[in-house]
Amino acid sequence: MISFLLFWRAEDFFYQKVFNDPIIFPVTYSINNVKQRKCSVNKDDETISCPQGTNISNSAFVTATINNLPSGYFNILNFTCNSLKANPKQEIQIIIRSNGTGRSYFFKPDGSEQSNPVIPIVNNSQIEAYFLSHEGESIFKLPQLKIINPNIERKEYGKPKLTKIEKNVYRASVEVTPTEKLYIQSMFISNSFGLPKTMYEYNYPIPDSKTNVMIIPVIANESIIIGIDVYNDEYFCAWHQRTDVEGSYMELSIKPKRTFTLTYLIIEKESVNLRDSLEKWHLTFKDIYCNNTFGLGAWVAFPRLNQFKEDYIKPLINVLQMVVNYVQLLEIMEGEISMESFNAQSIIIIKDLRYISYSMVLQEI
C-alpha cells in the first residue's frame, strides 16, 4: 500500500470553517400542478382540502423539478406552510429525489418557519409535497420551500504537525488559540464506510445542549482510519462526525478560553468496512482497550439473568436514584452546607458537592 503521506501536506490535517452569507434558492409550486386524488383543490383560494384518513397512498401531492440551481452544496431545506384546520395530526411529507436517492422529511403546517438538513440537492432533483390529514380533516395552503447552500468556506488552520507514534500510526496536532467561536475540522476521508445496520448514527445528542458527540470513535475508508486521541486525558474533546460533498470528517465547535493543543490519531491500514476498521483501531491501541483496571468480574448464565437483575441490578438502580435525589436536595439547600456523611448500602455521600463518591460490592454468585 502506498503511504498516504505522499499525497498529503501538513496543512491538510486541520481546517477552519468560515460561514459566509447563505445562498438561497426558492422552490415554487403551482396549484395547477396539484394531483388531487382523494382530496379536492380550490384554485381560486389556492387550498387543498383533504378528508379524514388521507395518507401518502391517496393524498394530494405536487412536484417541483429543480432547474437553474447555482453551483454549490445545497443541503438545507427551509419549509413554511399553513393549514386552515386545527388538526394536530396533519403534516406535510416532503420527498426529495436526487442522484438516484429518495428521502422523506415531515413538517407541521403550523405557519412556522422550519429548517432541516437534507440529502444534497442538484439540478433535475425532484421535490414532492404530500398533504396528509391522518385522523382529521385538513385544508392546506401550498407550502413555501427554499433550498439553502450554507456557503461555508474552509481555510487551513494554524501550523499543523504530524508525529509518528509507531509504524503506520500518527498523531496530527495543532495549537489552538483563544477566540470568540471556532469551527475546526480534521482531514477529509473520501468514500468513507457507512454505518452497519445495527448502528443507528455516529453522533449522540448531549442532554440540555445544542450539540452532539461522536459515540463511534473513528471514521474510515479502505486505506485510512482517523479517530479521537485516546491518549489525551487532559480535557474532553467533543468531536462530531460530519459529511458533505468532499467527504467525511471530524469537527469541533468550541469557544477556546486558553491556548491548547488539539490532536487526533491516524492509522494507515486497509479495512473492508467500519466494523473491520473498529477492530483494527482496537488492536492498534491494545494498551488502552485491553487493559482491565476494574478487577475481577462475573458472568451470569442466561437462565439466571432475571434473578440476577432482581437481586443486584434493581437494588443498585434504586440506590443510585436515591443518590441523585439526595444531591438534588443538597443543590437547592440555602446557606453553608456542613460536612456530614451518611451510609446507605455502601453508598457514601459527602455533602461537599465537590466530593461525591460511592462503592457497591456485589457478592459472588
Contacts in CASP RR format, 6 or more apart in sequence:
PFRMAT RR
TARGET T0000
AUTHOR 0000-0000-0000
METHOD contacts of the structure
MODEL  1
MISFLLFWRAEDFFYQKVFNDPIIFPVTYSINNVKQRKCSVNKDDETISC
PQGTNISNSAFVTATINNLPSGYFNILNFTCNSLKANPKQEIQIIIRSNG
TGRSYFFKPDGSEQSNPVIPIVNNSQIEAYFLSHEGESIFKLPQLKIINP
NIERKEYGKPKLTKIEKNVYRASVEVTPTEKLYIQSMFISNSFGLPKTMY
EYNYPIPDSKTNVMIIPVIANESIIIGIDVYNDEYFCAWHQRTDVEGSYM
ELSIKPKRTFTLTYLIIEKESVNLRDSLEKWHLTFKDIYCNNTFGLGAWV
AFPRLNQFKEDYIKPLINVLQMVVNYVQLLEIMEGEISMESFNAQSIIII
KDLRYISYSMVLQEI
1 223 0 8 1.000
1 268 0 8 1.000
1 270 0 8 1.000
3 268 0 8 1.000
4 223 0 8 1.000
4 224 0 8 1.000
4 268 0 8 1.000
5 162 0 8 1.000
8 187 0 8 1.000
10 159 0 8 1.000
10 160 0 8 1.000
10 161 0 8 1.000
10 162 0 8 1.000
11 156 0 8 1.000
11 160 0 8 1.000
12 156 0 8 1.000
12 187 0 8 1.000
13 160 0 8 1.000
13 162 0 8 1.000
13 172 0 8 1.000
13 174 0 8 1.000
13 186 0 8 1.000
13 187 0 8 1.000
14 156 0 8 1.000
14 157 0 8 1.000
14 158 0 8 1.000
14 160 0 8 1.000
14 172 0 8 1.000
14 174 0 8 1.000
14 184 0 8 1.000
14 185 0 8 1.000
14 186 0 8 1.000
14 187 0 8 1.000
14 262 0 8 1.000
15 154 0 8 1.000
15 155 0 8 1.000
15 156 0 8 1.000
15 157 0 8 1.000
15 184 0 8 1.000
15 185 0 8 1.000
16 154 0 8 1.000
16 155 0 8 1.000
16 156 0 8 1.000
16 157 0 8 1.000
16 182 0 8 1.000
16 183 0 8 1.000
16 184 0 8 1.000
16 185 0 8 1.000
17 152 0 8 1.000
17 153 0 8 1.000
17 154 0 8 1.000
17 183 0 8 1.000
17 184 0 8 1.000
17 185 0 8 1.000
17 251 0 8 1.000
18 152 0 8 1.000
18 153 0 8 1.000
18 154 0 8 1.000
18 155 0 8 1.000
19 150 0 8 1.000
19 151 0 8 1.000
19 152 0 8 1.000
19 153 0 8 1.000
19 183 0 8 1.000
20 151 0 8 1.000
20 152 0 8 1.000
20 153 0 8 1.000
21 151 0 8 1.000
22 76 0 8 1.000
22 148 0 8 1.000
22 149 0 8 1.000
22 150 0 8 1.000
22 151 0 8 1.000
23 70 0 8 1.000
23 72 0 8 1.000
23 74 0 8 1.000
23 148 0 8 1.000
23 149 0 8 1.000
23 151 0 8 1.000
24 78 0 8 1.000
24 146 0 8 1.000
24 147 0 8 1.000
24 148 0 8 1.000
24 149 0 8 1.000
25 66 0 8 1.000
25 69 0 8 1.000
25 70 0 8 1.000
25 74 0 8 1.000
25 146 0 8 1.000
25 147 0 8 1.000
25 148 0 8 1.000
25 149 0 8 1.000
26 144 0 8 1.000
26 145 0 8 1.000
26 146 0 8 1.000
27 64 0 8 1.000
27 66 0 8 1.000
27 127 0 8 1.000
27 145 0 8 1.000
27 146 0 8 1.000
27 147 0 8 1.000
28 64 0 8 1.000
29 62 0 8 1.000
29 64 0 8 1.000
29 129 0 8 1.000
29 142 0 8 1.000
29 143 0 8 1.000
29 145 0 8 1.000
30 62 0 8 1.000
31 41 0 8 1.000
31 43 0 8 1.000
31 46 0 8 1.000
31 142 0 8 1.000
32 43 0 8 1.000
33 62 0 8 1.000
33 63 0 8 1.000
34 41 0 8 1.000
34 48 0 8 1.000
34 60 0 8 1.000
34 61 0 8 1.000
34 62 0 8 1.000
34 142 0 8 1.000
35 60 0 8 1.000
35 61 0 8 1.000
35 62 0 8 1.000
36 48 0 8 1.000
36 60 0 8 1.000
37 58 0 8 1.000
37 59 0 8 1.000
37 60 0 8 1.000
37 61 0 8 1.000
38 50 0 8 1.000
38 51 0 8 1.000
38 54 0 8 1.000
38 58 0 8 1.000
38 59 0 8 1.000
38 60 0 8 1.000
39 48 0 8 1.000
39 49 0 8 1.000
39 50 0 8 1.000
39 51 0 8 1.000
39 54 0 8 1.000
39 59 0 8 1.000
39 60 0 8 1.000
39 131 0 8 1.000
40 48 0 8 1.000
40 49 0 8 1.000
41 47 0 8 1.000
41 48 0 8 1.000
41 49 0 8 1.000
41 60 0 8 1.000
42 48 0 8 1.000
42 49 0 8 1.000
46 141 0 8 1.000
46 142 0 8 1.000
47 84 0 8 1.000
47 139 0 8 1.000
47 140 0 8 1.000
47 141 0 8 1.000
48 60 0 8 1.000
48 131 0 8 1.000
48 139 0 8 1.000
48 140 0 8 1.000
48 141 0 8 1.000
48 142 0 8 1.000
49 137 0 8 1.000
49 138 0 8 1.000
49 139 0 8 1.000
49 140 0 8 1.000
50 59 0 8 1.000
50 60 0 8 1.000
50 131 0 8 1.000
50 132 0 8 1.000
50 133 0 8 1.000
50 137 0 8 1.000
50 138 0 8 1.000
50 139 0 8 1.000
50 140 0 8 1.000
51 133 0 8 1.000
51 137 0 8 1.000
52 133 0 8 1.000
52 134 0 8 1.000
52 135 0 8 1.000
52 136 0 8 1.000
52 137 0 8 1.000
53 133 0 8 1.000
53 134 0 8 1.000
53 135 0 8 1.000
53 136 0 8 1.000
54 60 0 8 1.000
54 131 0 8 1.000
54 132 0 8 1.000
54 133 0 8 1.000
54 134 0 8 1.000
54 138 0 8 1.000
55 132 0 8 1.000
55 134 0 8 1.000
56 93 0 8 1.000
56 130 0 8 1.000
56 132 0 8 1.000
59 130 0 8 1.000
59 131 0 8 1.000
59 132 0 8 1.000
59 133 0 8 1.000
60 130 0 8 1.000
60 131 0 8 1.000
61 128 0 8 1.000
61 129 0 8 1.000
61 130 0 8 1.000
61 131 0 8 1.000
62 128 0 8 1.000
62 129 0 8 1.000
62 142 0 8 1.000
63 126 0 8 1.000
63 127 0 8 1.000
63 128 0 8 1.000
63 129 0 8 1.000
64 126 0 8 1.000
64 127 0 8 1.000
64 145 0 8 1.000
65 124 0 8 1.000
65 125 0 8 1.000
65 126 0 8 1.000
66 121 0 8 1.000
66 122 0 8 1.000
66 123 0 8 1.000
66 124 0 8 1.000
66 125 0 8 1.000
66 126 0 8 1.000
66 127 0 8 1.000
66 147 0 8 1.000
67 123 0 8 1.000
67 124 0 8 1.000
68 123 0 8 1.000
69 121 0 8 1.000
69 122 0 8 1.000
69 123 0 8 1.000
69 147 0 8 1.000
70 149 0 8 1.000
72 149 0 8 1.000
72 245 0 8 1.000
73 120 0 8 1.000
73 149 0 8 1.000
73 150 0 8 1.000
73 244 0 8 1.000
73 245 0 8 1.000
74 120 0 8 1.000
74 121 0 8 1.000
74 122 0 8 1.000
74 147 0 8 1.000
74 148 0 8 1.000
74 149 0 8 1.000
75 117 0 8 1.000
75 118 0 8 1.000
75 119 0 8 1.000
75 120 0 8 1.000
75 121 0 8 1.000
75 148 0 8 1.000
75 149 0 8 1.000
75 150 0 8 1.000
75 244 0 8 1.000
76 115 0 8 1.000
76 116 0 8 1.000
76 117 0 8 1.000
76 118 0 8 1.000
76 147 0 8 1.000
76 148 0 8 1.000
76 149 0 8 1.000
76 150 0 8 1.000
77 94 0 8 1.000
77 96 0 8 1.000
77 105 0 8 1.000
77 115 0 8 1.000
77 116 0 8 1.000
77 117 0 8 1.000
77 118 0 8 1.000
77 121 0 8 1.000
77 145 0 8 1.000
77 146 0 8 1.000
77 147 0 8 1.000
77 148 0 8 1.000
78 113 0 8 1.000
78 114 0 8 1.000
78 115 0 8 1.000
78 145 0 8 1.000
78 146 0 8 1.000
78 147 0 8 1.000
78 148 0 8 1.000
79 92 0 8 1.000
79 94 0 8 1.000
79 107 0 8 1.000
79 113 0 8 1.000
79 114 0 8 1.000
79 115 0 8 1.000
79 116 0 8 1.000
79 143 0 8 1.000
79 144 0 8 1.000
79 145 0 8 1.000
80 111 0 8 1.000
80 112 0 8 1.000
80 113 0 8 1.000
80 114 0 8 1.000
80 143 0 8 1.000
80 144 0 8 1.000
80 145 0 8 1.000
81 92 0 8 1.000
81 107 0 8 1.000
81 109 0 8 1.000
81 111 0 8 1.000
81 140 0 8 1.000
81 141 0 8 1.000
81 142 0 8 1.000
81 143 0 8 1.000
81 144 0 8 1.000
82 109 0 8 1.000
82 110 0 8 1.000
82 111 0 8 1.000
82 140 0 8 1.000
82 141 0 8 1.000
83 90 0 8 1.000
83 109 0 8 1.000
83 110 0 8 1.000
83 138 0 8 1.000
83 139 0 8 1.000
83 140 0 8 1.000
83 141 0 8 1.000
84 139 0 8 1.000
84 140 0 8 1.000
84 141 0 8 1.000
85 136 0 8 1.000
85 137 0 8 1.000
85 138 0 8 1.000
85 139 0 8 1.000
87 133 0 8 1.000
87 134 0 8 1.000
87 135 0 8 1.000
87 136 0 8 1.000
87 137 0 8 1.000
87 138 0 8 1.000
89 133 0 8 1.000
89 134 0 8 1.000
89 135 0 8 1.000
89 136 0 8 1.000
90 108 0 8 1.000
90 109 0 8 1.000
90 132 0 8 1.000
90 133 0 8 1.000
90 134 0 8 1.000
90 136 0 8 1.000
90 138 0 8 1.000
90 140 0 8 1.000
91 106 0 8 1.000
91 107 0 8 1.000
91 108 0 8 1.000
91 109 0 8 1.000
91 132 0 8 1.000
91 134 0 8 1.000
92 106 0 8 1.000
92 107 0 8 1.000
92 108 0 8 1.000
92 109 0 8 1.000
92 129 0 8 1.000
92 130 0 8 1.000
92 131 0 8 1.000
92 132 0 8 1.000
92 140 0 8 1.000
92 143 0 8 1.000
93 104 0 8 1.000
93 105 0 8 1.000
93 106 0 8 1.000
93 129 0 8 1.000
93 130 0 8 1.000
93 132 0 8 1.000
94 104 0 8 1.000
94 105 0 8 1.000
94 106 0 8 1.000
94 107 0 8 1.000
94 127 0 8 1.000
94 128 0 8 1.000
94 129 0 8 1.000
94 130 0 8 1.000
94 143 0 8 1.000
94 145 0 8 1.000
95 102 0 8 1.000
95 103 0 8 1.000
95 104 0 8 1.000
95 105 0 8 1.000
95 127 0 8 1.000
95 128 0 8 1.000
95 130 0 8 1.000
96 102 0 8 1.000
96 103 0 8 1.000
96 105 0 8 1.000
96 118 0 8 1.000
96 119 0 8 1.000
96 121 0 8 1.000
96 125 0 8 1.000
96 126 0 8 1.000
96 127 0 8 1.000
96 128 0 8 1.000
97 125 0 8 1.000
97 126 0 8 1.000
97 127 0 8 1.000
97 128 0 8 1.000
98 119 0 8 1.000
98 120 0 8 1.000
98 121 0 8 1.000
98 122 0 8 1.000
98 125 0 8 1.000
98 126 0 8 1.000
99 119 0 8 1.000
99 120 0 8 1.000
99 122 0 8 1.000
99 125 0 8 1.000
101 119 0 8 1.000
102 119 0 8 1.000
103 118 0 8 1.000
103 119 0 8 1.000
105 116 0 8 1.000
105 118 0 8 1.000
107 114 0 8 1.000
107 116 0 8 1.000
107 143 0 8 1.000
108 114 0 8 1.000
109 138 0 8 1.000
109 140 0 8 1.000
109 141 0 8 1.000
109 143 0 8 1.000
115 148 0 8 1.000
118 147 0 8 1.000
120 245 0 8 1.000
121 127 0 8 1.000
121 147 0 8 1.000
127 145 0 8 1.000
127 147 0 8 1.000
129 143 0 8 1.000
129 145 0 8 1.000
131 138 0 8 1.000
131 140 0 8 1.000
132 138 0 8 1.000
154 185 0 8 1.000
157 174 0 8 1.000
157 184 0 8 1.000
158 174 0 8 1.000
158 175 0 8 1.000
159 174 0 8 1.000
159 175 0 8 1.000
160 172 0 8 1.000
160 173 0 8 1.000
160 174 0 8 1.000
161 172 0 8 1.000
161 173 0 8 1.000
161 174 0 8 1.000
162 170 0 8 1.000
162 171 0 8 1.000
162 172 0 8 1.000
162 173 0 8 1.000
162 266 0 8 1.000
163 170 0 8 1.000
163 171 0 8 1.000
163 173 0 8 1.000
164 170 0 8 1.000
165 171 0 8 1.000
165 265 0 8 1.000
168 267 0 8 1.000
168 268 0 8 1.000
168 269 0 8 1.000
169 265 0 8 1.000
169 266 0 8 1.000
169 267 0 8 1.000
169 268 0 8 1.000
169 284 0 8 1.000
170 265 0 8 1.000
170 266 0 8 1.000
170 267 0 8 1.000
170 268 0 8 1.000
171 229 0 8 1.000
171 263 0 8 1.000
171 264 0 8 1.000
171 265 0 8 1.000
171 266 0 8 1.000
172 186 0 8 1.000
172 187 0 8 1.000
172 263 0 8 1.000
172 264 0 8 1.000
172 265 0 8 1.000
172 266 0 8 1.000
173 261 0 8 1.000
173 262 0 8 1.000
173 263 0 8 1.000
174 184 0 8 1.000
174 261 0 8 1.000
174 262 0 8 1.000
175 259 0 8 1.000
175 260 0 8 1.000
175 261 0 8 1.000
175 262 0 8 1.000
176 182 0 8 1.000
176 184 0 8 1.000
176 254 0 8 1.000
176 256 0 8 1.000
176 259 0 8 1.000
176 260 0 8 1.000
176 261 0 8 1.000
176 262 0 8 1.000
177 256 0 8 1.000
177 259 0 8 1.000
178 256 0 8 1.000
178 257 0 8 1.000
178 258 0 8 1.000
178 259 0 8 1.000
179 255 0 8 1.000
179 256 0 8 1.000
180 255 0 8 1.000
181 253 0 8 1.000
181 254 0 8 1.000
181 255 0 8 1.000
182 252 0 8 1.000
182 253 0 8 1.000
182 254 0 8 1.000
182 255 0 8 1.000
182 256 0 8 1.000
183 251 0 8 1.000
183 252 0 8 1.000
183 253 0 8 1.000
184 251 0 8 1.000
184 252 0 8 1.000
184 254 0 8 1.000
184 262 0 8 1.000
185 242 0 8 1.000
185 249 0 8 1.000
185 250 0 8 1.000
185 251 0 8 1.000
185 252 0 8 1.000
186 226 0 8 1.000
186 227 0 8 1.000
186 239 0 8 1.000
186 249 0 8 1.000
186 250 0 8 1.000
186 251 0 8 1.000
186 264 0 8 1.000
187 226 0 8 1.000
187 249 0 8 1.000
187 266 0 8 1.000
188 246 0 8 1.000
188 247 0 8 1.000
188 248 0 8 1.000
188 249 0 8 1.000
189 219 0 8 1.000
189 220 0 8 1.000
189 221 0 8 1.000
189 224 0 8 1.000
189 226 0 8 1.000
189 247 0 8 1.000
189 248 0 8 1.000
189 249 0 8 1.000
190 221 0 8 1.000
190 246 0 8 1.000
190 247 0 8 1.000
191 221 0 8 1.000
191 222 0 8 1.000
191 247 0 8 1.000
192 219 0 8 1.000
192 220 0 8 1.000
192 221 0 8 1.000
192 243 0 8 1.000
192 247 0 8 1.000
192 248 0 8 1.000
193 220 0 8 1.000
193 221 0 8 1.000
193 271 0 8 1.000
193 273 0 8 1.000
193 274 0 8 1.000
193 277 0 8 1.000
194 273 0 8 1.000
194 274 0 8 1.000
195 201 0 8 1.000
195 202 0 8 1.000
195 216 0 8 1.000
195 274 0 8 1.000
196 273 0 8 1.000
196 274 0 8 1.000
196 275 0 8 1.000
199 216 0 8 1.000
199 274 0 8 1.000
202 214 0 8 1.000
202 215 0 8 1.000
202 216 0 8 1.000
202 241 0 8 1.000
203 212 0 8 1.000
203 213 0 8 1.000
203 214 0 8 1.000
203 215 0 8 1.000
203 240 0 8 1.000
203 241 0 8 1.000
204 212 0 8 1.000
204 213 0 8 1.000
204 215 0 8 1.000
205 211 0 8 1.000
205 212 0 8 1.000
206 212 0 8 1.000
206 213 0 8 1.000
206 238 0 8 1.000
211 238 0 8 1.000
211 240 0 8 1.000
211 253 0 8 1.000
212 240 0 8 1.000
213 238 0 8 1.000
213 239 0 8 1.000
213 240 0 8 1.000
214 228 0 8 1.000
214 239 0 8 1.000
214 240 0 8 1.000
214 241 0 8 1.000
214 250 0 8 1.000
216 241 0 8 1.000
216 274 0 8 1.000
216 278 0 8 1.000
217 227 0 8 1.000
217 228 0 8 1.000
217 230 0 8 1.000
217 278 0 8 1.000
217 281 0 8 1.000
218 225 0 8 1.000
218 226 0 8 1.000
218 227 0 8 1.000
218 228 0 8 1.000
218 274 0 8 1.000
218 277 0 8 1.000
218 278 0 8 1.000
218 281 0 8 1.000
219 225 0 8 1.000
219 226 0 8 1.000
219 227 0 8 1.000
219 241 0 8 1.000
219 248 0 8 1.000
219 249 0 8 1.000
219 250 0 8 1.000
220 226 0 8 1.000
220 271 0 8 1.000
220 274 0 8 1.000
220 277 0 8 1.000
221 271 0 8 1.000
222 270 0 8 1.000
222 271 0 8 1.000
222 272 0 8 1.000
223 268 0 8 1.000
223 269 0 8 1.000
223 270 0 8 1.000
223 271 0 8 1.000
224 266 0 8 1.000
224 267 0 8 1.000
224 268 0 8 1.000
225 266 0 8 1.000
225 267 0 8 1.000
225 269 0 8 1.000
225 271 0 8 1.000
225 277 0 8 1.000
225 280 0 8 1.000
225 281 0 8 1.000
226 250 0 8 1.000
226 264 0 8 1.000
226 265 0 8 1.000
226 266 0 8 1.000
226 267 0 8 1.000
227 239 0 8 1.000
227 250 0 8 1.000
227 264 0 8 1.000
227 265 0 8 1.000
227 266 0 8 1.000
227 281 0 8 1.000
228 237 0 8 1.000
228 239 0 8 1.000
228 250 0 8 1.000
228 264 0 8 1.000
228 265 0 8 1.000
229 237 0 8 1.000
229 263 0 8 1.000
229 264 0 8 1.000
229 265 0 8 1.000
230 265 0 8 1.000
230 285 0 8 1.000
230 288 0 8 1.000
231 265 0 8 1.000
231 288 0 8 1.000
232 263 0 8 1.000
234 260 0 8 1.000
235 260 0 8 1.000
237 252 0 8 1.000
237 262 0 8 1.000
238 252 0 8 1.000
238 254 0 8 1.000
239 250 0 8 1.000
239 251 0 8 1.000
239 252 0 8 1.000
239 264 0 8 1.000
240 250 0 8 1.000
240 251 0 8 1.000
240 252 0 8 1.000
240 253 0 8 1.000
241 248 0 8 1.000
241 249 0 8 1.000
241 250 0 8 1.000
241 251 0 8 1.000
242 248 0 8 1.000
242 249 0 8 1.000
242 250 0 8 1.000
242 251 0 8 1.000
243 249 0 8 1.000
250 264 0 8 1.000
252 262 0 8 1.000
267 280 0 8 1.000
267 281 0 8 1.000
267 284 0 8 1.000
269 280 0 8 1.000
269 284 0 8 1.000
271 277 0 8 1.000
271 280 0 8 1.000
282 289 0 8 1.000
282 290 0 8 1.000
298 362 0 8 1.000
298 364 0 8 1.000
298 365 0 8 1.000
300 308 0 8 1.000
300 365 0 8 1.000
304 365 0 8 1.000
308 365 0 8 1.000
312 362 0 8 1.000
315 345 0 8 1.000
316 360 0 8 1.000
319 344 0 8 1.000
319 345 0 8 1.000
319 347 0 8 1.000
319 358 0 8 1.000
319 360 0 8 1.000
320 347 0 8 1.000
320 358 0 8 1.000
322 344 0 8 1.000
322 347 0 8 1.000
323 347 0 8 1.000
323 349 0 8 1.000
323 356 0 8 1.000
323 358 0 8 1.000
326 349 0 8 1.000
327 349 0 8 1.000
327 353 0 8 1.000
327 356 0 8 1.000
330 337 0 8 1.000
330 351 0 8 1.000
330 353 0 8 1.000
331 353 0 8 1.000
337 351 0 8 1.000
337 352 0 8 1.000
337 353 0 8 1.000
338 351 0 8 1.000
339 350 0 8 1.000
339 351 0 8 1.000
339 352 0 8 1.000
340 350 0 8 1.000
340 351 0 8 1.000
341 348 0 8 1.000
341 349 0 8 1.000
341 350 0 8 1.000
341 351 0 8 1.000
342 348 0 8 1.000
342 349 0 8 1.000
345 360 0 8 1.000
346 358 0 8 1.000
346 359 0 8 1.000
346 360 0 8 1.000
346 361 0 8 1.000
347 358 0 8 1.000
347 359 0 8 1.000
347 360 0 8 1.000
348 357 0 8 1.000
348 358 0 8 1.000
348 359 0 8 1.000
349 356 0 8 1.000
349 358 0 8 1.000
350 356 0 8 1.000
350 357 0 8 1.000
END
